[in-house]
Amino acid sequence: MRRSIDDDQVPLPPLPEDEIEEDELVPVNWAVSICDDYDDAEGRVQLLVEEVGADRTPMVAHLDADRARRLRLALASALKELGQDTGR
């Protein structure tokens, strides 16, 4: 089983160009999907992060349910710290 859930390109933050070294900040894509590609056939959340337009190998994390929940909690906590709605 494989199914794409969501993906997006992260824009670079607006910073004065004279303060940024070339290649210091790069735009990235992220994608979330689910898969059961392992011998145990347990479903996992797949998180992929890659540089936009690069011919490099993307970084992929295969998260079991506990680690996916931990990541969700970390993102909600970060949003709360910023004074933003956590979505729940």
N, C-alpha and C positions, 0 to 999 in steps of 0.2 A: 504494500500500500504506500502510495505517495500522493500528497495533496498539498498544493500551495494554499496558504492562508492569507498572507498579505506581504507587500514589499513596498519600498519607497527609496527615493534618493534623498540624502541628507544634504541640504544646501550649506555652503560655507557661511559662517556668521559675518555680518558686515563689520569689517575692521579696516582701518586705514592701511593702504598697501605699503606705505613706508615703514610700518611696524611689523610686517610679516616677511620672514625669510622665504624665498622660493622653495617650494615643496614642504614647507612646514605644515600647512593645512591642505588637505586634499578632500575633494568630495567623495562620499562613499554611498554605496547602496547597501540596504539590509533586506533580508527576506526571511519570512517565517513559514515553515511548512511542517507537515507531520509525515513520519515514515516508520516502517517496521523492517528495516533492512538487515537486522542482525539475526543470528541463529536462534535467539530466544523469542523472536517474533513479537517482542514487546513494543508497543507504540511509543515513539519519542517525538519531542518537539525539536525541530532542526532550525537552528539560527545561523544564518549565513551573513557575513560582512565582507564586502570587497570594495576596493578602490574603483571609482568610475573610470571606465576606459582603459584600465590596466590589463596587461596580459599576464598578471600574476595569479597565483592560485588563491582563491578566496579562503577565508578562515571559516570553518564550519564547526559548530558545537551541537552535539546530539544530547539533549537534556531529557532525563527521566522526569516523571511528574513532579517529584519533590523539588528538583532543581529548577524546573520551569516555574513552579509556584514561588520559589525563593527569588528568582529574577523578577517576576511580576511584583512581588512585595518591595524589592529594592527600587524598582522604577516608580512605584506608587509613593514610597518614602521620599525619593528625590523630588517628585512633583510637589509633595506636601511641604517640604523644606523651602521650595521656591514660591510657596503660596498659591499653587495652582490646583485646580480640581483634579482629583485622582481618578475620576471616571467611575467611581462607585459611591 
